[in-house]
Every structure is written in structure tokens, then in C-alpha cells.
Amino acid sequence: MEGEVVPEERPVHGCEIGDGCDKGKGTMADSREVMNIRQASQYLGVSPDTLYKYVGEQKIPAFKLGNRWRFKKSRLDQWMEEKSSQAELGNTTKAKAATQAAR
């Protein structure tokens, strides 16, 4: 109809169309601060069984809420950063040892 005002189309997640915003494109686990075992395993790219194993061996930061394991995204990110740094240091140390052994 002539003169009718049509509301502007906007995505539900708050980005403007065409602004290159990435909101809403990730999984549910990406946006939650506290995740359950399934969400955390998906976020980390490991199976829930592997995650249960890591929790049992106290290799990964987790806490129990009632009788369920929960994972804070910020702590998982920090843990991954620490593991990544340790791996980089280990590779550097191995490379130095190999160089010295070759002399």
C-alpha cells in the first residue's frame, strides 16, 4: 500500500545487515560462560568421554554443580593458552637439544 511504513529487516542477534558482524554464527557453546560436559567437549573438539577422563585426572579446570560437571569458558581458554605455551616451550627446548647433540 502506498505510504505504508515497512520495518527495516534486522537479524535477531543485534548485528546490522552487511556490517561483517560475526555474532550469531558460532555455536551455543561459544557464547556461554558456563558449559556442561557436552557443550565443553564440543567447544574443545574432544569427545565427552575424553573430557570425563581429563576431569577425573584433574587435567582440566572444572567444577561440580550438584552432581553435574560444569566448565567456565574463560578458564578453559586460559587452560588452553597455558597448554599451548608449554607445548611451544617444549618444542624450543627439544630443538635446542637436537642442535647441541648434532655438534
N, C-alpha and C positions, 0 to 999 in steps of 0.2 A: 504494500500500500504506500501511496505517496505520503512523505512526511513522517513515516514510521521510523523510530529510532531502534536500530539493531545493536544489542550489546556487543562489545568487542570480544572476540574469541581469545581466551587466555587458558593456558594449561593450568590444571588444578594445583600443581606443586609450587606455584609462585614465580616462575620464570616468564619473561616476555618472549613472545614468539620471535625466533630469529636472532636472539641475543647470545647464542652459544652456551647458554647455561646448561650444566650437567645435572642439575637437581632432578630427581625422579628417575634417573636412568639406572641407578645402582639397585642392588637387591635390598630386601628389608634388613638383612643383617648389617649392611653397610651403614645404615642410618641409626641403628640402635646402640645406645651406650652399654646397656646390659643385655647379654645374649644368652640363650640356652645352649645346650650341647649341640643341637642340630645347626643352629644359626652360626655358632662359633666354628664348627667344623667346616661349614660352607665358606665362611669368611677366610679361614686359614687354608682351605683347599686340601684338607685331610679328612679321612673317614671319622665318623663318630667313635668307632672302636679305637682308632689310634688316639683320639683326643682323650677318651676314658683312660687309656694306658698312660698317657703323659700326666694326667691328673693324679692317677694312682702312684706314679713315680715322683710326684711333685716337681715335674719338669716345666710346668706351665702355670701361670697365675690363674687361680680360680677360687671360688668360694661357694659354700652351700647356702641356699636359701630354702629353709625347710629341709626336704630330702633331695632336692634337685641342685645340680651343679650350675653355676652361673659364671659368666666371663665378662669383664669390663673391657670394652673395645680399646679404651685408652691404655689399659695395662697390657693387652695383647700387642698393641702397636709398639709399646715400649719394649716388651719382651722380644719381639721380632727384631727391633733395631739393635738390641744388645746382642742377640744371636748373630745377626748379620755382621756386626763389628768384630765379634770374636772370630768368626769364620775368616774375615779379611785379615786379621792379625795372624791367625794360624797359617794362612796361605803365604803371608810375607815371611814368617819365621821359617817355614818349610823351604821356600825359595832361597833364603839366605843360607840355610844349612846345606842345600844341594850345591850351591855355588862354592861354598867353602870345601865341601867334600870333593869337588871336581878339581881343586887346585893341587 
